[in-house]
Amino acid sequence: TEALAHVPPHIQDAMELTLYLGFRKAEVFTLRVPQVDFDLSAIRLDAADVKDDEDDYLPIPAEAVPLLQRLVAQAREALAGAVDAGDPAVPEEAREQGARDLAAVEAALAEGAIGETN
């Protein structure tokens, strides 16, 4: 744990998720908000992203829920901020994709397709 004190917070979070979920580094860093379903306590894995080419759900261990809730909230805030502010540091293409992602998350929440974080 002493070594973790010298690691950036986002890397600490990624390391913690790999321990909880058994994900590889690339799986942790490519995890998207719509994949996390707190109502089902599961993470949806797309067929294109797994070895067996089949959609799957990975259970979220109870210990990982607070970390995932915090990360989902941070992602939503960052995405909303970048989209709303027209942040010049964010390329236009990324802002447009962010706006589409945010709209998709909000639509899924409204339809009840994914759970709201508490």
Salt bridges, closest charged atoms under 4 A:
ASP13 OD1 - ARG70 NH2 2.83
GLU27 OE2 - ARG24 NH1 3.52
ASP46 OD1 - ARG44 NH1 2.14
GLU92 OE1 - ARG95 NH2 2.53
ASP101 OD2 - ARG32 NH2 2.53
GLU116 OE2 - ARG76 NH1 3.46
